[in-house]
Amino acid sequence: MNGDLPDPSASRVVLIGGSEYRSLVPLPPVSSNLQSLCTTLQDPTICGIPEANCTVVKDPQLPSEFLDPVANAAATARDTLLVYYSGHGLRDTDDPDLYMALRDSQEGRGYTAVAYNHLRSVVRMSPARRRIVILDCCFSGRAARAMSADVQNLAAQAKVEGTYVLAASPGDRPALAPEGEVYTTFTGELLDLLRGGIPDGPELIDLETIYRTLEGRLRAKNKPLPQRTFENQAGLLPIARNRACAPARGVGGPVLDLQVTSAITTTGLRLARRLRAVGRTRDALPVLRLILGQPGTTEGGDDILVRLELADILTELDHGREAIEVLETAFVAVHNRAGPEVLTVCRRLAALLREMGSHAEACDVLEHALKLSFPAEAPLPPPTAGGLT
């Protein structure tokens, strides 16, 4: 078996999720699942899937809206096909098969949802050498937002020949989407693993390593354990880079590394700005993400400028929530510093939060910016001669 990473240009990703329903309990974390997983898989330090090869299907209403993007991706993928579903998992009253909910699906009525058998058939037809199905699906009507299926092993039921299937939990246990959490329990752990890597793990991570690591972390937290099934050693193919693996240090040492990092940051920022200037805004996104993902990058100076540029582009492309995430990361790292760039971060973050309806958080950020501008120990500026008398 070839032990290299997937070829991004020959790979396709389809991320499907339902967060809003007419009859079922809404699942707000699913929306965050889709957005963050898409961003993470596009990160060149993790998988590097091009934006054009990553399709997000949010709150599908018709079976065709659910399955057509998968069929298109399956037909064109030559290296890796990854299909992810997060949302309500349903059962028909007379049918043990798994059904994936649509916006208008109803409990106990499988004909209002998408049968997993249909998804399995589409995936089986793909010529891709890596075929991956990840299921983070749920039942409604439980206080803990339970996500489960009442068969012995959901992964075994979802099995596709020659494909690696990873399910959020065994059939007799719920996978959780707790109230107030940003992500569902399973996908949150998956994102942490991909973003943070596996300390002391291999340089390239395969699916079996991901499964075993997730199982260990969820077991330690007394959460439902994931299940998987695969054939033809599909789980042993590398799928992502391990971000916890520090690169070997060159003979130049930390000073040279810092100089190289600074040069890459400056050059990349100039390239991104030039791409924007000639109307190629989308092409600037991977450049900026690559800068922020390089080893040795620290928050401050040019890094703040990169995050401001990236947030501007994301806002321009109507990715407001991701822009907020970018600015929040910069804000957390530099909130105790002072300087015009930090104040700019505060102002732009507050403006985006206000646009998204988070007025209290926007006020907190602006209050912090005010404290940076006028520290408590600093005297207030004296009134001018033309002031009130």
C-alpha positions as CSV (number, residue, x, y, z in Angstrom):
1,M,0.0,0.0,0.0
2,N,1.2,3.5,-0.7
3,G,2.0,5.2,2.6
4,D,1.8,8.8,1.4
5,L,-0.8,11.4,2.3
6,P,-3.8,12.0,0.0
7,D,-3.2,14.0,-3.1
8,P,-5.3,17.1,-2.4
9,S,-6.0,17.8,-6.1
10,A,-7.4,14.3,-6.5
11,S,-9.4,14.2,-3.3
12,R,-12.9,15.3,-2.5
13,V,-14.6,16.1,0.8
14,V,-18.4,16.5,1.4
15,L,-19.5,17.7,4.8
16,I,-23.3,17.4,5.4
17,G,-25.1,18.6,8.5
18,G,-28.5,19.5,9.9
19,S,-28.8,22.0,12.6
20,E,-32.3,23.4,11.9
21,Y,-35.4,21.3,11.7
22,R,-39.2,21.9,11.5
23,S,-40.3,19.0,13.6
24,L,-37.1,17.8,15.4
25,V,-35.0,19.4,18.1
26,P,-32.5,21.8,16.6
27,L,-28.8,21.0,16.9
28,P,-26.9,24.3,16.9
29,P,-23.4,22.7,17.4
30,V,-23.7,21.0,14.0
31,S,-23.3,24.3,12.2
32,S,-20.0,24.9,14.0
33,N,-19.0,21.3,13.2
34,L,-19.3,21.9,9.5
35,Q,-17.6,25.3,9.4
36,S,-14.6,24.3,11.6
37,L,-14.1,20.9,10.0
38,C,-14.1,22.4,6.6
39,T,-11.4,25.0,7.7
40,T,-9.4,22.3,9.4
41,L,-9.3,20.0,6.5
42,Q,-8.2,22.8,4.2
43,D,-5.3,23.7,6.5
44,P,-2.1,22.9,4.5
45,T,-0.4,21.8,7.8
46,I,-3.1,19.1,8.3
47,C,-4.6,17.9,5.0
48,G,-4.5,20.8,2.6
49,I,-7.7,20.0,0.7
50,P,-8.3,22.9,-1.8
51,E,-11.4,24.9,-1.1
52,A,-12.8,24.0,-4.5
53,N,-12.7,20.3,-3.5
54,C,-14.5,20.7,-0.2
55,T,-18.3,20.9,-0.4
56,V,-20.5,21.9,2.6
57,V,-24.2,21.0,2.6
58,K,-26.0,22.6,5.4
59,D,-29.6,21.8,6.4
60,P,-30.6,19.9,3.2
61,Q,-34.3,19.8,2.6
62,L,-34.5,17.2,-0.2
63,P,-32.7,13.8,-0.7
64,S,-31.2,15.2,-3.9
65,E,-29.7,18.1,-2.0
66,F,-28.1,15.5,0.3
67,L,-26.9,12.9,-2.1
68,D,-26.1,14.8,-5.4
69,P,-23.0,16.5,-3.9
70,V,-21.8,13.1,-2.7
71,A,-22.4,11.5,-6.1
72,N,-20.5,14.4,-7.9
73,A,-17.6,14.1,-5.5
74,A,-17.5,10.3,-5.6
75,A,-17.3,10.4,-9.4
76,T,-14.4,12.8,-9.5
77,A,-12.3,11.6,-6.5
78,R,-9.3,9.5,-7.5
79,D,-7.3,9.5,-4.3
80,T,-9.5,10.2,-1.3
81,L,-13.3,10.6,-0.8
82,L,-14.4,11.7,2.6
83,V,-18.1,12.0,3.5
84,Y,-19.1,13.4,6.9
85,Y,-22.6,13.6,8.3
86,S,-23.7,15.3,11.5
87,G,-27.3,15.7,12.6
88,H,-30.3,13.6,13.7
89,G,-30.2,9.9,13.0
90,L,-33.7,8.4,12.7
91,R,-35.3,5.0,12.7
92,D,-38.4,3.9,10.8
93,T,-40.9,2.1,13.0
94,D,-40.7,-1.1,10.8
95,D,-37.2,-0.8,9.5
96,P,-33.9,-1.2,11.4
97,D,-31.9,0.8,8.9
98,L,-30.4,4.1,9.7
99,Y,-32.0,7.2,8.3
100,M,-30.3,10.7,8.1
101,A,-32.6,13.6,8.8
102,L,-33.6,16.3,6.4
103,R,-35.0,19.7,7.4
104,D,-38.6,18.4,7.3
105,S,-38.0,14.9,8.6
106,Q,-40.2,13.4,11.3
107,E,-39.5,11.0,14.1
108,G,-40.3,7.4,13.2
109,R,-41.0,8.1,9.5
110,G,-38.0,7.0,7.6
111,Y,-39.5,8.0,4.3
112,T,-39.1,11.6,5.3
113,A,-35.3,11.2,5.6
114,V,-32.4,9.8,3.6
115,A,-31.7,6.1,4.0
116,Y,-28.1,5.4,4.8
117,N,-28.3,2.5,2.2
118,H,-28.5,5.2,-0.5
119,L,-25.4,7.0,0.7
120,R,-23.6,3.7,1.0
121,S,-24.4,2.9,-2.6
122,V,-23.1,6.2,-3.9
123,V,-19.9,5.9,-1.9
124,R,-19.3,2.3,-3.1
125,M,-19.3,3.5,-6.7
126,S,-16.3,5.9,-6.2
127,P,-13.0,4.9,-7.8
128,A,-11.1,6.7,-4.9
129,R,-8.5,4.5,-3.2
130,R,-9.4,6.0,0.2
131,R,-13.1,6.1,1.0
132,I,-14.0,7.4,4.4
133,V,-17.5,7.8,6.0
134,I,-17.8,9.6,9.3
135,L,-21.1,9.5,11.1
136,D,-21.9,11.9,14.0
137,C,-25.7,11.3,14.0
138,C,-28.4,11.4,16.5
139,F,-31.9,10.8,17.7
140,S,-34.0,13.6,19.0
141,G,-36.2,14.0,22.1
142,R,-33.7,13.4,24.9
143,A,-32.6,15.9,27.5
144,A,-28.9,15.4,26.7
145,R,-29.5,15.7,22.9
146,A,-28.7,11.9,22.6
147,M,-27.2,10.8,19.3
148,S,-27.4,7.1,18.7
149,A,-28.9,4.0,17.0
150,D,-30.3,1.0,18.7
151,V,-28.4,-1.7,16.9
152,Q,-25.3,-3.3,18.4
153,N,-22.8,-1.5,16.2
154,L,-23.6,1.4,14.0
155,A,-20.3,1.3,12.3
156,A,-20.8,-2.3,11.3
157,Q,-24.3,-1.5,10.0
158,A,-22.9,1.4,8.0
159,K,-20.1,-0.7,6.5
160,V,-19.2,-0.1,2.9
161,E,-16.8,-2.5,1.2
162,G,-13.3,-1.2,1.0
163,T,-14.2,1.9,3.0
164,Y,-13.3,3.1,6.5
165,V,-16.5,4.0,8.5
166,L,-16.1,5.9,11.8
167,A,-19.2,6.3,13.9
168,A,-19.6,8.5,16.9
169,S,-20.8,5.8,19.3
170,P,-22.0,2.2,19.5
171,G,-25.6,1.6,18.7
172,D,-26.6,1.2,22.4
173,R,-25.0,4.3,23.7
174,P,-25.7,8.0,22.9
175,A,-23.1,10.4,21.4
176,L,-23.7,13.7,23.0
177,A,-24.4,17.2,21.7
178,P,-24.7,19.0,25.1
179,E,-26.6,22.3,25.5
180,G,-24.3,25.4,25.2
181,E,-21.3,23.5,23.6
182,V,-19.8,24.9,20.4
183,Y,-19.4,21.4,18.9
184,T,-20.9,18.0,19.4
185,T,-18.8,15.8,21.7
186,F,-17.4,13.5,19.0
187,T,-16.6,16.1,16.4
188,G,-15.2,18.4,19.1
189,E,-12.7,15.8,20.0
190,L,-11.9,15.0,16.4
191,L,-11.2,18.7,15.7
192,D,-8.9,18.9,18.8
193,L,-7.0,15.9,17.6
194,L,-6.5,17.3,14.0
195,R,-5.6,20.8,15.2
196,G,-3.4,19.9,18.1
197,G,-2.0,16.6,16.8
198,I,-1.0,13.6,18.8
199,P,2.0,14.1,21.1
200,D,4.7,11.4,20.6
201,G,2.6,10.2,17.7
202,P,3.8,9.4,14.1
203,E,4.5,12.2,11.7
204,L,1.6,11.1,9.5
205,I,-1.6,10.0,11.1
206,D,-3.7,7.2,9.8
207,L,-7.4,6.5,10.5
208,E,-6.7,3.7,13.0
209,T,-4.5,6.0,15.0
210,I,-7.2,8.6,15.0
211,Y,-9.8,6.1,16.1
212,R,-7.6,4.7,18.9
213,T,-6.7,8.2,20.1
214,L,-10.4,9.4,20.1
215,E,-11.4,6.2,21.9
216,G,-8.8,6.8,24.7
217,R,-9.7,10.5,25.1
218,L,-13.5,9.9,25.2
219,R,-13.1,7.0,27.6
220,A,-11.1,9.2,29.9
221,K,-14.0,11.7,29.9
222,N,-16.6,8.9,30.4
223,K,-18.2,9.8,27.1
224,P,-19.7,7.4,24.5
225,L,-17.0,5.5,22.6
226,P,-16.6,5.6,18.8
227,Q,-16.9,2.6,16.6
228,R,-15.3,1.8,13.3
229,T,-15.2,-0.9,10.6
230,F,-13.0,-1.2,7.5
231,E,-11.7,-3.6,4.9
232,N,-8.5,-3.9,2.8
233,Q,-6.4,-2.1,5.4
234,A,-8.1,1.2,4.6
235,G,-7.5,2.4,8.1
236,L,-3.7,2.1,7.8
237,L,-3.4,4.7,5.0
238,P,-2.1,8.1,6.3
239,I,-4.8,10.8,6.1
240,A,-3.3,13.9,7.9
241,R,-0.1,15.4,9.2
242,N,0.5,15.3,12.9
243,R,0.8,18.9,14.1
244,A,2.3,17.8,17.4
245,C,5.4,16.6,15.6
246,A,8.0,19.4,15.9
247,P,10.2,19.7,12.8
248,A,13.8,18.9,13.2
249,R,15.8,22.0,14.0
250,G,18.4,23.0,11.5
251,V,22.0,23.9,12.2
252,G,21.2,27.6,12.2
253,G,19.3,27.2,15.4
254,P,16.4,29.4,16.7
255,V,17.8,32.7,15.4
256,L,17.9,31.5,11.8
257,D,14.5,29.8,12.2
258,L,13.0,33.1,13.5
259,Q,14.5,35.0,10.5
260,V,13.1,32.4,8.0
261,T,9.6,32.6,9.7
262,S,9.6,36.4,9.5
263,A,10.6,36.4,5.9
264,I,7.9,33.9,5.0
265,T,5.3,35.9,6.8
266,T,6.3,39.2,5.2
267,T,6.5,37.7,1.7
268,G,3.2,35.8,2.1
269,L,1.4,38.9,3.3
270,R,2.6,40.9,0.3
271,L,1.5,38.1,-2.0
272,A,-2.0,37.9,-0.4
273,R,-2.5,41.6,-0.7
274,R,-1.4,41.6,-4.4
275,L,-3.8,38.8,-5.1
276,R,-6.6,40.8,-3.5
277,A,-5.6,43.8,-5.5
278,V,-6.1,42.0,-8.8
279,G,-9.4,40.4,-7.8
280,R,-8.1,37.0,-6.8
281,T,-9.4,37.2,-3.2
282,R,-10.1,33.5,-2.8
283,D,-6.6,32.6,-3.9
284,A,-5.2,34.7,-1.0
285,L,-6.9,32.6,1.6
286,P,-4.6,29.5,1.4
287,V,-1.6,31.8,1.4
288,L,-2.6,33.4,4.7
289,R,-3.6,30.1,6.3
290,L,-0.2,28.7,5.3
291,I,1.6,31.6,7.0
292,L,-0.4,31.1,10.2
293,G,0.2,27.3,10.2
294,Q,4.0,27.4,9.8
295,P,6.1,26.3,12.8
296,G,7.5,29.1,14.9
297,T,4.8,31.6,14.1
298,T,4.0,33.7,17.2
299,E,1.2,36.2,17.9
300,G,2.3,39.8,17.5
301,G,3.8,42.1,15.0
302,D,3.4,40.8,11.4
303,D,1.2,37.9,12.7
304,I,-1.5,40.3,13.8
305,L,-1.4,41.9,10.3
306,V,-1.8,38.5,8.7
307,R,-4.9,37.7,10.9
308,L,-6.4,41.1,10.2
309,E,-5.9,40.5,6.5
310,L,-7.4,37.0,6.7
311,A,-10.4,38.3,8.7
312,D,-11.0,41.0,6.1
313,I,-11.1,38.4,3.3
314,L,-13.3,36.1,5.3
315,T,-15.7,38.9,6.0
316,E,-15.7,39.9,2.3
317,L,-16.6,36.3,1.4
318,D,-19.5,36.3,3.9
319,H,-17.6,33.9,6.3
320,G,-18.3,36.2,9.3
321,R,-18.1,33.5,12.0
322,E,-14.8,32.2,10.8
323,A,-13.5,35.8,10.7
324,I,-14.5,36.2,14.4
325,E,-12.6,33.0,15.2
326,V,-9.5,34.4,13.6
327,L,-9.7,37.7,15.4
328,E,-10.6,36.0,18.7
329,T,-7.4,34.0,18.5
330,A,-5.4,37.1,18.0
331,F,-7.3,38.9,20.8
332,V,-6.7,36.1,23.4
333,A,-2.9,36.0,22.6
334,V,-2.3,39.8,22.7
335,H,-5.0,41.2,24.9
336,N,-2.4,42.3,27.5
337,R,-0.4,44.2,25.0
338,A,-0.8,47.7,23.7
339,G,-0.3,49.1,20.2
340,P,-2.3,50.3,17.2
341,E,-2.6,46.8,15.7
342,V,-4.1,45.4,18.9
343,L,-6.6,48.2,19.1
344,T,-7.5,47.5,15.4
345,V,-8.1,43.9,16.3
346,C,-10.4,45.0,19.1
347,R,-12.4,47.4,16.9
348,R,-12.8,44.9,14.1
349,L,-13.7,42.0,16.4
350,A,-16.3,44.2,18.2
351,A,-17.8,45.3,14.9
352,L,-18.2,41.7,13.7
353,L,-19.6,40.5,17.0
354,R,-22.2,43.3,16.8
355,E,-23.1,42.3,13.3
356,M,-23.6,38.7,14.4
357,G,-25.9,39.9,17.3
358,S,-23.4,39.3,20.1
359,H,-23.7,42.8,21.5
360,A,-22.6,42.0,25.1
361,E,-19.3,40.4,23.8
362,A,-18.7,43.4,21.5
363,C,-19.1,45.8,24.5
364,D,-16.5,43.7,26.5
365,V,-14.0,43.9,23.7
366,L,-14.5,47.7,23.3
367,E,-14.2,48.2,27.0
368,H,-10.9,46.3,26.9
369,A,-9.7,48.5,24.0
370,L,-10.6,51.5,26.1
371,K,-8.5,50.3,29.0
372,L,-5.5,49.7,26.7
373,S,-5.8,53.3,25.4
374,F,-6.3,54.8,28.9
375,P,-4.7,52.7,31.6
376,A,-6.2,53.2,35.1
377,E,-3.0,54.7,36.4
378,A,-2.7,57.2,33.6
379,P,-4.1,60.7,34.3
380,L,-6.9,61.9,32.1
381,P,-5.9,64.5,29.5
382,P,-6.5,68.0,30.8
383,P,-9.4,70.1,29.3
384,T,-8.5,72.4,26.4
385,A,-8.8,76.2,26.6
386,G,-11.9,76.0,24.5
387,G,-13.7,73.6,26.8
388,L,-16.8,74.1,28.9
389,T,-16.8,76.9,31.5
